[in-house]
Amino acid sequence: MSEDSCRADVWLWRARFFKTRTLAARYVEEGRVRITRAGVEGRLDKPSRILKIGDDLVFAVGGRVIAVRVAAYGERRGPPAEARGLFTPLDTPE
């Protein structure tokens, strides 16, 4: 994989939104993650879909709506402080 992209399931796991990559993959497969890239909205349908820096993601986990912009890919699943550097929070959609 090139360094200018990252799989959706890997990124969600590295950013610590899910405890395991398997959980992240299942969430994506169920169509529960929306993506906006270059003004075009859609749903992630496969865990192998590629995310790019600047993509906006919206999904609900644990009763909370999470809206973030991909800011970096990361090289590993690091501590929470490192994971927070992978995204920029967005205003929650109405």
N, C-alpha and C positions, 0 to 999 in steps of 0.2 A: 504494500500500500504506500502511496506517496505521502510525503510529509505535509501536503497542503489539503488533506482531508482525513476524516476519521469515520469509522462505522458508527451508526447511531447507538447500538447497544453498548459498544465499548465506551463511547463518550459519556452516556448517561451513567454508567457504572463508575468511570473515573471521576466524574463530577459529584459522586456520592449521593445521587438521587435514589439509587437502588443498592441493596446490600450485595447482590450477586449479578453477574452478567446475564445469567439465565433469567432472572426476574425482569431485568431490563428488556431482554429479547422478547419475552412473553408479552410484556406491556406494549411494545411496538407492534408485534404481530396482531394484537387485538385491536389495533387502529386507534389507540388511546393517546397518541402524540400528534399534535398538529404542528406543521412547519410552515414558515413564511420565508421564502427566498426571493429576493429581487421583486418584492411586491406581489408574488404569486403564492396563494395559500393552498395547502394540501395536507394530506395525512401521511405519516410514515407508515408503510405497510409491511416492510421487511426489515429485520434487524441489520441487514447488511447494507442498507441505504447509507449513502455517504453524506456526512454533514460537512459544511464549510464554515469558516469563520464569517460571522455576520448573519448566519441563519438565526431566525427567531423560533423558539419552541414554546408551545403551551400544552400543559398536561396537568392532571389532577392526581395528587398522591396524598393519601392519609387525610382526605377531606379538605385539602388546600389546593387552590389553583396556583400553579407555578408557571411564570412567564419569564423566560430568560433568553439572552442573546449569546450565541457561542462566541467566546473571545479567544480561546486557545484550545489545543487538543490534549496537551499533557502527554507524558511518556509512561506514566504509571498511575495506579490508584494510590495517591499519597494521603497525607493527613488532611483533615477538613480545611485548614488554612490554605493549603496548596490547591485543593479542589475548588475553593471559592474563586480562585484566579482563572478558572476555566470558563466562567460565564459572568455576564452582567445582568442583574435583575432588571426586568421591565415593569412598567405599571401593569397591574393585573387588569385584564380585559373586563369590560362591563358585561 
